Amino acid sequence: MARSTHQALTDERNATVEIYINGEFFPRDEAKISVFDSGFLVGDGIWEGIRLHHGQFAHLDRHLDRLFASAAAIDLGIGLDRGGVTAALRETIDRNDMEDSVHVRLMITRGDKKTPSQHPSNNIGGPNIVIIAEHKAADPDVRGKGISLFTATVRRPPPDTLDQKLNCHSKLHEVIALIQATKAGADEALMLDPTGAVATCNATNFFIISKGEVWTATGMYNLNGITSALVCEVAEAAGIPVHKAPFSLTDVYAADEAFVTGTFGGLTPVHTIDGRTIADGGQGPMTVRLRELYEAEIEADLARG
């Protein structure tokens, strides 16, 4: 059975959550967007995944920084300032009486069009803003035992094709990579950059441990992941060397440990890549240590308010 870094424990409360759409709330089975929505028609939109811990949004400022930077890059007027977005997020979790182990998906598209078309002149009205909050606790089995990866033939595109720093709705290349991986018997996909160096995974950022150092890609072909940035920051603060530079699959196969990062799963170990077991296949001590440092930073961020 395939695993996923987004695999969550079943929670029956999600059947009754209410979805935020443009300032209104709808039951889950009645929450709908027009077939003329820009995101549906041409993948024209941006999104954020945010975790709620102890009633607070973890590292909300970083998520808002990335959201508004992406909006500026694609010339999308959100229609709300940072305070307005924060208020909508808070209204959504309050409406659903949520406190902890919650994952929030904020999606903003360019809005409805009067006819199927890419051209922004065909947009009518303002953007569509959707917030889906769900009770989601990461599956501890995946967290403990890890996942397997398969290196996809689909590469991450360069910035002049589709800048991977954009957390946008145009994810087809990642979906195809994931399908390749699952059909090859792996859980998720490892993706290379146009030069053949290791870039990232289809939905998470990729790390290896080599001789006590934390290795990850340069970020030129990656989403600027908030969790991955925090892992690098807490590692450096703890005196653990961080190596951000191009590296190849040869380095990966010889690694002492491997793991992936994401807002939902935090740090998830990787036990197998392309059928090759990484070290002894178990969760490595550096992965465990970095997870502890990362989770301590989350608690510190919440304490800072």
C-alpha positions as CSV (number, residue, x, y, z in Angstrom):
1,M,0.0,0.0,0.0
2,A,1.4,3.4,-1.0
3,R,2.2,5.9,1.7
4,S,2.2,9.6,1.5
5,T,3.7,12.5,3.4
6,H,0.2,13.9,3.5
7,Q,-1.3,10.7,4.9
8,A,-3.6,11.7,7.8
9,L,-5.5,9.8,10.4
10,T,-9.3,9.6,9.7
11,D,-11.3,12.2,11.5
12,E,-15.1,12.1,11.3
13,R,-15.4,15.8,12.2
14,N,-14.2,16.7,8.7
15,A,-17.6,15.6,7.3
16,T,-19.2,18.6,8.9
17,V,-16.6,21.3,8.4
18,E,-17.8,24.5,6.7
19,I,-15.8,25.9,3.8
20,Y,-15.0,29.6,3.4
21,I,-15.7,31.0,-0.1
22,N,-15.4,34.7,-0.7
23,G,-16.6,35.7,2.8
24,E,-19.4,33.1,3.2
25,F,-19.5,29.6,4.6
26,F,-20.9,26.5,3.1
27,P,-21.3,22.9,4.2
28,R,-18.6,20.6,2.7
29,D,-20.9,19.0,0.1
30,E,-22.3,22.4,-1.0
31,A,-19.0,24.3,-1.4
32,K,-18.6,25.1,-5.1
33,I,-16.7,27.3,-7.4
34,S,-17.8,28.2,-11.0
35,V,-16.6,26.2,-13.9
36,F,-15.5,29.6,-15.3
37,D,-13.0,30.1,-12.4
38,S,-9.5,30.9,-13.6
39,G,-8.0,28.2,-11.4
40,F,-10.2,25.5,-13.0
41,L,-9.8,26.8,-16.5
42,V,-6.1,27.6,-16.7
43,G,-4.5,26.9,-13.3
44,D,-4.3,30.6,-12.6
45,G,-4.0,30.9,-8.8
46,I,-1.8,30.6,-5.7
47,W,-2.2,28.8,-2.4
48,E,-0.8,28.2,1.0
49,G,-0.9,25.3,3.4
50,I,-0.9,26.4,7.1
51,R,-0.9,24.4,10.3
52,L,-2.9,25.3,13.4
53,H,-1.2,24.4,16.7
54,H,-2.7,25.2,20.1
55,G,-5.1,27.7,18.5
56,Q,-2.4,29.6,16.6
57,F,-1.2,29.5,13.0
58,A,2.4,28.4,13.0
59,H,4.8,30.8,11.3
60,L,1.9,32.8,9.8
61,D,4.1,35.8,8.8
62,R,6.2,33.5,6.6
63,H,3.2,32.1,4.9
64,L,1.8,35.6,4.3
65,D,5.1,36.8,3.0
66,R,5.2,33.9,0.5
67,L,1.5,34.4,-0.5
68,F,1.8,38.1,-1.2
69,A,5.1,37.7,-3.0
70,S,3.5,35.1,-5.3
71,A,0.5,37.3,-5.8
72,A,2.8,40.2,-6.8
73,A,4.8,37.9,-9.2
74,I,1.7,36.9,-11.1
75,D,0.1,40.4,-10.9
76,L,-2.9,39.0,-8.9
77,G,-4.8,41.4,-6.7
78,I,-6.0,39.5,-3.6
79,G,-8.4,42.1,-2.5
80,L,-7.4,41.7,1.1
81,D,-4.4,43.0,3.0
82,R,-2.5,40.8,5.5
83,G,-4.9,41.6,8.3
84,G,-7.8,40.7,6.1
85,V,-6.4,37.4,5.1
86,T,-5.5,36.6,8.7
87,A,-9.1,37.5,9.8
88,A,-10.6,35.2,7.1
89,L,-8.3,32.4,8.3
90,R,-9.3,33.0,12.0
91,E,-13.0,33.2,11.1
92,T,-12.7,29.8,9.4
93,I,-11.2,28.0,12.3
94,D,-13.5,29.7,14.8
95,R,-16.5,28.8,12.7
96,N,-15.4,25.1,12.8
97,D,-14.4,25.2,16.5
98,M,-10.9,24.1,15.8
99,E,-7.9,24.2,18.1
100,D,-5.1,21.8,17.2
101,S,-3.9,19.3,14.6
102,V,-5.6,21.3,11.9
103,H,-4.4,21.8,8.3
104,V,-5.7,24.9,6.5
105,R,-5.6,25.2,2.7
106,L,-5.9,28.8,1.5
107,M,-6.5,29.2,-2.3
108,I,-6.8,32.3,-4.3
109,T,-7.5,32.4,-8.0
110,R,-7.8,35.3,-10.4
111,G,-11.6,34.8,-10.3
112,D,-14.3,34.0,-12.8
113,K,-14.1,34.6,-16.6
114,K,-16.9,35.4,-19.0
115,T,-15.6,32.8,-21.4
116,P,-12.9,30.1,-21.3
117,S,-9.7,31.9,-22.0
118,Q,-6.3,32.8,-20.6
119,H,-6.6,36.5,-21.3
120,P,-7.1,38.5,-18.1
121,S,-9.4,40.9,-19.9
122,N,-12.0,38.2,-19.8
123,N,-12.1,38.2,-16.0
124,I,-15.2,39.5,-14.3
125,G,-15.4,40.5,-10.7
126,G,-12.6,40.0,-8.2
127,P,-10.5,37.0,-7.1
128,N,-12.0,33.8,-5.7
129,I,-10.8,33.1,-2.2
130,V,-11.4,29.6,-0.7
131,I,-10.3,28.3,2.7
132,I,-10.6,24.7,3.6
133,A,-9.7,23.8,7.2
134,E,-9.6,20.1,8.2
135,H,-8.8,18.2,11.3
136,K,-5.6,16.4,10.2
137,A,-3.1,14.6,12.3
138,A,-0.2,13.1,10.4
139,D,-0.2,9.3,10.4
140,P,2.5,8.3,13.0
141,D,3.3,5.1,11.0
142,V,4.4,7.2,8.0
143,R,6.3,9.6,10.3
144,G,8.1,6.7,12.0
145,K,8.8,4.3,9.1
146,G,9.1,6.7,6.3
147,I,8.5,6.6,2.6
148,S,10.1,5.4,-0.6
149,L,10.9,7.6,-3.6
150,F,11.4,7.0,-7.3
151,T,13.3,9.5,-9.5
152,A,10.9,10.7,-12.2
153,T,11.8,11.5,-15.8
154,V,9.9,14.8,-15.5
155,R,12.2,17.6,-14.5
156,R,11.5,20.7,-12.5
157,P,11.4,23.6,-15.0
158,P,13.7,26.6,-14.9
159,P,12.5,29.9,-13.6
160,D,12.0,31.3,-17.1
161,T,9.5,28.5,-17.8
162,L,7.6,28.3,-14.6
163,D,9.4,29.6,-11.5
164,Q,9.2,26.9,-8.9
165,K,9.3,29.4,-6.1
166,L,5.7,30.2,-7.0
167,N,3.2,28.2,-4.9
168,C,0.8,28.2,-7.8
169,H,-2.0,26.0,-9.1
170,S,0.0,24.9,-12.1
171,K,1.1,21.5,-10.7
172,L,0.7,19.1,-13.7
173,H,4.4,18.3,-14.0
174,E,4.4,17.3,-10.3
175,V,1.3,15.2,-10.7
176,I,2.8,13.4,-13.7
177,A,6.0,12.8,-11.7
178,L,4.0,11.4,-8.8
179,I,2.1,9.1,-11.1
180,Q,5.3,7.8,-12.6
181,A,6.6,7.1,-9.0
182,T,3.5,5.3,-7.8
183,K,3.3,3.1,-11.0
184,A,7.0,2.2,-10.3
185,G,5.9,1.0,-6.8
186,A,7.2,4.0,-4.8
187,D,5.3,6.3,-2.6
188,E,6.3,9.7,-4.0
189,A,8.6,11.2,-6.7
190,L,12.1,12.6,-6.5
191,M,12.6,15.2,-9.2
192,L,15.8,16.5,-10.9
193,D,16.5,20.0,-12.2
194,P,17.3,20.8,-15.8
195,T,21.0,20.1,-15.2
196,G,20.5,16.7,-13.7
197,A,21.1,17.7,-10.1
198,V,18.6,16.7,-7.4
199,A,16.0,19.4,-6.9
200,T,13.1,18.4,-4.8
201,C,10.1,16.0,-4.5
202,N,6.7,16.3,-6.2
203,A,5.2,17.9,-3.1
204,T,8.0,18.2,-0.5
205,N,11.6,19.4,-0.2
206,F,14.3,16.8,-0.2
207,F,17.3,16.5,2.2
208,I,20.2,14.0,2.7
209,I,22.6,13.7,5.6
210,S,26.2,13.1,4.5
211,K,29.1,12.8,7.0
212,G,27.2,14.9,9.6
213,E,26.2,17.6,7.2
214,V,22.7,18.6,6.1
215,W,22.5,18.7,2.3
216,T,19.7,20.2,0.2
217,A,19.3,21.8,-3.2
218,T,20.1,25.4,-4.0
219,G,16.5,26.4,-4.2
220,M,16.7,27.6,-7.8
221,Y,14.3,24.9,-8.9
222,N,12.3,24.4,-5.7
223,L,9.4,25.9,-3.9
224,N,10.8,28.1,-1.2
225,G,9.5,25.8,1.5
226,I,8.9,27.3,4.9
227,T,9.6,24.0,6.7
228,S,12.8,23.4,4.7
229,A,14.0,26.9,5.5
230,L,13.3,26.4,9.2
231,V,15.2,23.1,9.2
232,C,18.2,24.8,7.7
233,E,18.0,27.6,10.3
234,V,17.6,25.4,13.3
235,A,20.5,23.2,12.1
236,E,22.8,26.1,11.7
237,A,21.8,27.5,15.1
238,A,22.7,24.1,16.6
239,G,26.1,24.1,14.9
240,I,25.2,21.5,12.3
241,P,26.7,22.3,8.9
242,V,24.2,23.0,6.1
243,H,25.3,22.4,2.5
244,K,23.1,24.2,-0.1
245,A,24.6,23.3,-3.4
246,P,23.9,21.0,-6.5
247,F,24.4,17.3,-5.8
248,S,23.6,14.2,-7.8
249,L,21.9,10.9,-7.4
250,T,25.3,9.4,-6.8
251,D,25.5,11.4,-3.6
252,V,21.9,10.4,-2.7
253,Y,22.5,6.7,-3.0
254,A,25.5,7.0,-0.7
255,A,23.8,9.1,1.9
256,D,23.7,8.3,5.6
257,E,20.1,9.5,5.9
258,A,17.4,11.0,3.8
259,F,14.2,12.9,4.6
260,V,11.6,15.2,3.1
261,T,10.0,18.3,4.6
262,G,6.6,19.9,4.4
263,T,4.1,22.0,6.4
264,F,1.8,19.0,7.0
265,G,4.2,16.2,7.8
266,G,7.2,18.2,9.2
267,L,10.2,15.9,8.7
268,T,9.4,12.4,7.1
269,P,12.2,9.9,6.7
270,V,13.0,8.3,3.4
271,H,14.1,4.7,3.5
272,T,14.4,3.7,-0.2
273,I,15.1,5.6,-3.4
274,D,14.9,4.0,-6.8
275,G,14.9,0.6,-5.1
276,R,18.0,1.3,-3.1
277,T,17.9,1.2,0.6
278,I,19.4,4.4,2.2
279,A,21.9,3.3,4.8
280,D,20.1,0.6,7.0
281,G,16.6,1.8,6.0
282,G,15.8,3.1,9.4
283,Q,15.0,6.6,10.7
284,G,18.4,8.2,11.2
285,P,19.6,10.0,14.4
286,M,20.1,13.3,12.6
287,T,16.6,13.2,11.2
288,V,15.3,12.7,14.7
289,R,17.4,15.5,16.1
290,L,16.4,17.9,13.4
291,R,12.8,17.1,13.9
292,E,13.1,17.8,17.6
293,L,14.8,21.2,16.8
294,Y,12.1,22.1,14.3
295,E,9.3,21.2,16.6
296,A,10.9,23.3,19.4
297,E,11.1,26.2,17.0
298,I,7.3,25.9,16.3
299,E,6.6,26.1,20.0
300,A,9.0,29.1,20.3
301,D,7.2,30.8,17.5
302,L,3.8,30.2,19.1
303,A,5.1,31.6,22.4
304,R,6.4,34.7,20.6
305,G,2.8,35.2,19.4
